[in-house]
């Protein structure tokens, strides 16, 4: 039995979780127990009872966190500011998303001109009483007559695609189900669109028979992704099957139509690595168009790239001459051009740079392009010639992140979205008509009672265990005292070539303003901050490098005087959840609190659930002997042990830990968190009479929520108040009005 030393010394009653010691798996001659295998069944009454007991336990802890309601009130006030996304143009109309402040979901608006009166086109807030139905994806036809949009329920990655007539706002009868990992791309005749989906779970039943509330709680693997074309006004059963690959059921596919409307492009992915096959089909060469494909075989795609060797992203084309952004022979990416009729002849438009990552390219103004580079984790914008690659102009932006460039090649203007740690958001309108870019603020997002001059941002480069310098941003109030007194929050991710760049987060502002938190963002290896070399340095058998980098960042914050271990909280989500789980196993002495969101915690079985099989490129797979030995060494679930029984660490216990998950997370299914929670509570708290684990080990398990996307504003506020009031209590961070 553990006691909660920081919460008035009251004993904490951990729920009993049955251990089935008979469950053993043989991994290449190594017997590995899995006593909580029963927690993998979300429909089991025993699992539901376990979850409810954990919810009750967590609530008893949170009730003793004095800043909880103050933080909730402050966040509610701070969140109440208008937010705008970058506009995009279709036909002669403009479209954009807007949230007035505390609306559960953002609303899609339309304008006839930039100074015209905005009209609500689609408001998802009326689709559910609790705001848990979200607009997952949308696509406007080229003539702006139709809107196709995907709706998701309770945070699930599944979506149903529906269609609306834009002129009269009347919903069409079309409903497409079992859509996941999909784009929506209209053909230019506006007769229909391409999309991707999985086969329905029960082939013999109607698509609509599945319950919207239950979709997203299943754990079975998603296999046999297929590309379809849907004609407006027809039933989903009549959709044209354009591509499938039954020999490779784990592959996924997505399609898009080129800006000239001539080609449909097919991207095929083997896993989450930034590599893909690339096929194309000339829609103008189909004898009777797509209508003539009904009842026929798959579309006659031409296989331009038929190996998983590099990433190829379409940028623009002039008939058969295509421009691609690629990492082929370029760890930091380059721009190439080739002719479909002579694909062996490759012309380099922009060569790979030595230091900066070529992150995105957008064609605009006929033969120009906006190029975005990532330079030491800050974005740089340039206007270049699309054909020659020659530099035309630098576009002046502050230090921060370009989160969206909205451009069409036929337009002489574009929109740019920018943010930073202390910039809530700026939407720039850039006019290229005169030849010199005219960059002006179109919309600026303002937050009442937020004064950026009260805060400071620094970037430091700290040596990791192997001497490689790791970038880290440090954000806090002005004149931070380096006396070890500051409560610190260290965040990291380190995987899937994802780059963590400066961005505004109103919750962090509240923490810095009212709790004196110093926020730190570590750009550890495994991410894409310096290209594929940086990514691969923290991938597969190199995964321990991610943890070493993060631990080195924490050690720097202590040695430099920013904080001390008992005042340092670490946080991460998804792949970052693994990071937190592994680091508290390896260095429990270094942290005063840990927050792990929706983490992949069982590294031996992750590939068996929903889309987990696509992550084997990042982690490896326990079914392969060498890779099993990588995984078992750091798997959070399999490395929980009592610090007081180790001779190598001074710590007597794990830091206070909150594991977070949600019932409709069908990306990283909740079983990961539930199994780790049961394991930690058993090993550290209930299986020993030593009573040395006084710090709480709790789980926050949300309902009608998923991996994070589509969560309504109130749920975001509630979860933020819960986890950060827990952190404040554990770190001893006092509230300041």
KAZIGI-V179419 format. One record per backbone hydrogen bond with DSSP energy under -0.5 kcal/mol. CO is the residue of the C=O (numbers start at 1). NH is the residue of the N-H. Records with the same first field share a line. If there is no record, write none. Layout:
CO=NH, NH
//
This chain:
2=12
3=5
4=7, 9, 10
7=10
10=4
11=13
12=2, 14
18=20
19=21
20=23
22=24
23=34
25=27, 32
26=28
27=30
29=31
30=27, 32
31=33
32=25
34=37
35=20
36=39
37=40
38=41
40=42
41=44
44=48
45=49
46=50
47=51
48=52
49=53
50=54
51=55
52=56
53=57
54=58
55=59
56=60
57=61
58=62
59=63
61=64
62=65
64=66
65=68
66=70
67=71
68=72
69=73
70=74
71=75
72=76
73=77
74=78
75=79
76=80
77=80
79=81
83=99
88=95
90=93
93=90
94=111
95=88
96=109
97=85
98=107
99=83
104=713
106=124
107=98, 109
108=121, 122
109=96
110=119
111=94
113=116
119=110, 121
122=108, 124
123=126
124=127
128=131
132=134, 154, 155
134=136, 152
137=150
139=148
141=144
142=91
145=166, 167
146=141
147=164
148=139
149=162
150=136, 137
151=160
152=134
153=156
155=707
159=179
160=151
161=176
162=149
163=172
164=147, 166
165=169, 170
169=171
170=165
174=163
176=161
178=198
179=159
185=194
187=190
191=232
192=187
193=230
194=185
195=228
197=226
201=203
202=205
206=209
207=210
211=215
214=217
219=610
221=223
223=199
226=197
227=242, 243
228=195
229=231, 240
230=193
231=234
235=238
236=239
239=241
240=229, 242
242=299
243=227
245=248
246=249
248=251
249=224, 225
251=225
252=269
254=267
256=265
258=261
262=283, 284
263=258, 265
264=281
265=256, 267
266=268, 279
267=254
268=277
269=252
273=275
277=268
278=304, 305
279=266
280=302
281=264, 283
282=285
283=286
286=289
288=292
289=292
290=293
291=294
293=296
299=301
302=280, 304
305=278
307=309
310=276
311=327
312=314
313=325
316=323
317=319
318=321
320=322, 340
321=318
322=338
323=315, 316
324=326, 336
325=313
326=334
327=330
330=333
331=532
332=358
334=326
335=349, 350
336=324
337=347
338=322
339=342
340=343
342=339, 345
344=346
345=339
347=337, 349
350=335
356=353, 358
357=359, 374
360=372
362=370
364=368
365=367
367=386, 387
368=364
369=371, 384
370=362
371=373, 382
372=359, 360
373=375, 380
374=357, 376
375=378
377=502
378=375
380=373
381=395
382=371, 384
383=392, 393
384=369
385=389
390=385
393=383
394=396
395=381, 397
398=400
400=379
401=403, 419
404=417
405=407
406=415
408=365, 411
409=366
411=365
412=432
414=430
415=406
416=428
417=403, 404
418=426
419=401
420=423
422=424
423=420
425=445
426=418, 428
427=442, 443
428=416, 430
429=431, 440
430=414
431=438
432=435
435=437
437=439
438=431, 440
440=429
443=427
444=446
446=448
447=450
449=451
450=452
451=454
452=455
454=478
456=476
458=474
460=462, 472
462=470
464=467
468=464
470=462
471=523
472=460
473=521
474=458
475=519
476=456
481=483
487=518
488=569
489=491, 520
490=571
491=522
495=498
499=501
505=508, 509
506=510
507=511
508=512
509=513
510=514
511=515, 517
512=516
514=736
517=519
518=489
519=475
520=491, 522
521=473, 523
522=524
524=527
526=497
527=526
528=531
531=535
532=536
533=537
534=526
535=538
536=539
539=542
540=543
542=545
543=546, 547
544=548
545=549
546=550
547=551
548=552
549=553
550=554
551=555
552=556
553=557
554=558
555=559
556=560
557=562, 563
558=561
561=484
562=486
564=567
565=568
567=488, 569
568=592, 593
569=490
570=595
571=492
572=597
573=576
574=577, 578, 600
575=579
576=580
577=581
578=582
579=583
580=584
581=585
582=586
583=587
587=590
588=591
592=656
593=570
594=658
595=572, 597
596=660
597=574
599=601
601=603, 637
602=605, 606
605=608
606=609
609=612
610=222
611=614
612=615
613=616
614=272, 617
615=618, 619
616=620
618=540
621=624
624=628
625=629
626=630
627=631
628=632
629=633
630=633, 634
631=634, 635
635=638, 639
636=639
641=643
642=645
643=646
652=644
656=594
657=698
658=596
659=700
660=598
661=702
662=665
664=666
667=669
669=672
670=673, 674
671=675
672=676
673=677
674=678
675=679
676=680
677=681
678=682
679=683
680=684, 685
681=685, 686
682=687
692=694
694=5
696=657
698=659
699=701
700=661, 702
702=663
705=664
708=711
712=716
713=717
714=718
715=719
716=720
717=721
718=722
719=723
720=724
721=725
722=726
723=727
724=728
725=729
726=730
727=731
728=732, 733
732=734
//
